[in-house]
Amino acid sequence: MAFDLNSDLGEGFGAWSMGDDAAMLDIVTSANIACGFHAGDPSIMRRTCALAVAKGVRIGAHIGYRDLIGFGRRALAISPEELRDETLYQIGGLDAFARAAGDRVRYVKPHGALYHAAAADRALAEAVVGPMREFDSGLVLLGPAGTELEGAARDAGIAFVGEGFADRAYLESGALAARGLPGAVLWPDDAVMQALSIARDGKANTVDGGSVTVRAASICVHGDSPAAVEMARRIRATLDDAGVTVTAFT
């Protein structure tokens, strides 16, 4: 049994930093690197790509709404045409830094509000997938399984990998619980157990104390979660101890 471990990285901006990217890159196998829209800037993109390549971690374009103030977590009224162009712009920008570091962008993962909106809206999902085909049809889409994102990828001939979250609780519908709900963000001990449950049994916790099926081949640990590095290190060790091979999906 093999599973990928990913994290959202490069999410600082200018003098402001978030998380310990260098330490996280010693643990994860895939790095979702912000492309300057919800977070990140050219210098951070270059630095994070260089670190990822040096540590043998796969690079993914973590595309988002153009919303630095809201960290990409606010729903924006954007047309599919605008999203298509902004997606291509973000992939291309990050790929330039990835290639300068000696690798390339291998996959795409939407961020925050875009992640949820494109999962529910086929037009937005297609506006994410279309530019992937335009840029490189070999790119992989990482996102929530059983949603419009998976359907759009399948219809466009783009490979899709389902993602589960170690540090977030779910709703009975299988969607992530909104961060503002009590219990939506899991404490480290619970996150470690949920990561193992997703990998071993395909199950995650719901905010009401139940469980839900999560079809995934990659587990995300948010870089901005409390004690994120230590939590990721414990998750990696727990998966190793359980006989789960932690390896990149690309």
N, C-alpha and C positions, 0 to 999 in steps of 0.2 A: 504494500500500500504506500502510495507516494502523495505528498501534499506540498503545495507551495505556501510560503509565508511571505506576505507583502506588508508594506507600510507606506503611508503618505508622507513624503519627505520634501525638503526644499521649500518649506512653507513660511519662511521668513520674508522680510521685505526691507531693503536698505539696512539700517542699523538695528532693526528689530529682528530677533531670532525666535524660532520656535522649535523646541525639542533638540535632542542630541543626535543629529543625523549620522555622524561618524560612528558613534557607538551602535546605532540601530543597524547600520550597514554591515556590521560584524555578525549580525544575527539573521536578518531576513535574506530571502533569495530573490525577491523582486522589489524594485523601488518605484513607487508611483510619484513622479517628480512634477511639482507644480510648474506651470508654463507661463506664469506672469500675469494671469487674469484674476484668479481668486487669491493668489499668493505668489511669492517668488519674484525675482527680477533677473536680468541677464547674468549678473555676477554670481548669484546664488545658483542659477541653473547650470552655469559652467562648472562651478565648484562641486555641486552635488553629482553631476554626471561623471566628473573626474574621479570622485571618491567611489562611486558605484563601480566604475570600470576597474579601478585598482583593486577592489575587493571581490570582483567576479560576480557582482549582483546585476541582474537584468534590469534594463531601463524601460519604464512605461511612461507615456504622456498622461499626466493627471490633468485633464482639461476641465475647465469650469466656466461659469458665467463671468463676465467682466465686472467684478464686484469686489475690489480689494477691501473696501470699508466693511462690507458684510461678510468677508471671508468666503464668498460664494455660497453662503447658506440661506440667502434670501431668494424667493421665487421672483424671477424677472420675466416681464412680457417681452419675449424675443421671438422673432419669426423664424421658421425653419431655414429660410434662406440666409439670414444673419448668422444663425448657429452653424450652418454648414461652413461658411467662410471663416468664422472665428475658430472652429474646430481645426480646419486645415492650417490656419495660421499658427495655432498653438503646437500642433504636431510638428510642423516644419521648423519652428523656432527651436524646440527642444532637440529635435534630431540633429540640427547643426552642431549643438554643443556635445551631443552624444558622439557624433562622428569625429569631432575635434579631439575627444578623449579616447577614441579608438574603438568605438562600438556604434550602435544605432538604437533608435527607438524600436522596440519589439512588440509593444502592445499599447492599448489605450484604455484608460479607466476614467469615466466621468466622476466629477467631484460634487459632493454636497447636494444643493437643490437641483442641479442638473442631473445628477444620478437618479434622483427620485422622479423628476419630471419626465425624463426620457424613458424611464422604465414603464411609465403609464401612458405615454403619448407616442403613437406610432410615427407621426410626422417628425417629432423631435428625435426619436430613435434613429430614423432614417437620415436625419441631418447630422448625426454622429457617425453613422456607418458609411455614408456616401463618401465623405472626405478620406476615410481610411482606405477605401478602394482606390480613390484618385491618387493618394500618396504612395501606397504600397499595399497591394492586395494580400500580402503575407502577414500584415499586422493582425494581432489577436485582440478581441474585445473582452475585457474583464468587467463583469457586472453581475447583477442579480439574475439568477436563473428563473425561467418561467415567466419572463416579462417581455414587453415590447422590444427591449434591447436585444434579447436573445433571438426573438423572431425576426427582427430586421437584419441581424447579422446572418442568420441562417439563409434568408432569402437573397442576400447579397453575396453569398459565398465567402463570408468572413468567419474565420474560426472564433468560437466563443468559449470562454471559461467562466464557470459559475464561481461566485465569491461568497464566503461567509465571514461574519465578524465575530472576533473573539470577545471584544469589549463592549458590545452593544446588545441589548435585549430586543426581541422581536414582538410583533403583533401576531395574533392568530392567523391573519391573512398571509403571513410570510414576509411582510414588509418590515423594515426596521421601525422600531418605536421612535417617535420624535424625541429629540434630546431633552425637551422640557418636561417630559413625563417622568414621574417618580420611578426610579429603577431602570431607566432607559440606558444609562451608562453603568457598566458593571465594574465592580471593584476587582483588583488583581486576582484574588483567589478564585472568584467566580469566572473571570475571563479565562484563566488557565483551564478550568474544568470544561468550560464551553468549547474552547478550541479542541480539546481532546474529544468531546462529544460530537462535534461536527465532523472531525476527521474519521472517527471510528464508527459512529452510528448515524451520521447525517442528521443530527438533532441539535436544536438550539433552544434557549430559554425564552419564554414570553414574559411580558411585564406582569401578567397576572399569576405567574407561578407555574404555568403549564410548559409545554414544549411544542415545537413546530419543526417540520421537515425542512432542511436547508440542503439543497443540491449544490455542492461546491467542490472545487479542486484547489482552491486557494483560500487562505485565511488571512484576514486583515487585522493588524494591530495598529491603531491610530498613534501616530507619533506625538500627538498633543494630549494623549490621555495621561492621567496621573501615574507617575512611576512607569512610564511607557517602556523604557529600556529594560528595566528589571522584569517587567511583566513579559515582554517579548522573550527575554532570556529564559525565563521559567517555562514559557510555552514551548520554546524550541527544545528544551531539555525534557519536558514531559512527553512531547511527541517522539523524540528519540528513544526514550525509555519504553514507550509503548510499541516500538517497532515500526513507527511511521517514518518513511524516508522523506526528509524535507529537501525538496529540490525544485528548481524553477520550472514553470510550465512552458517556457519558451526556450 
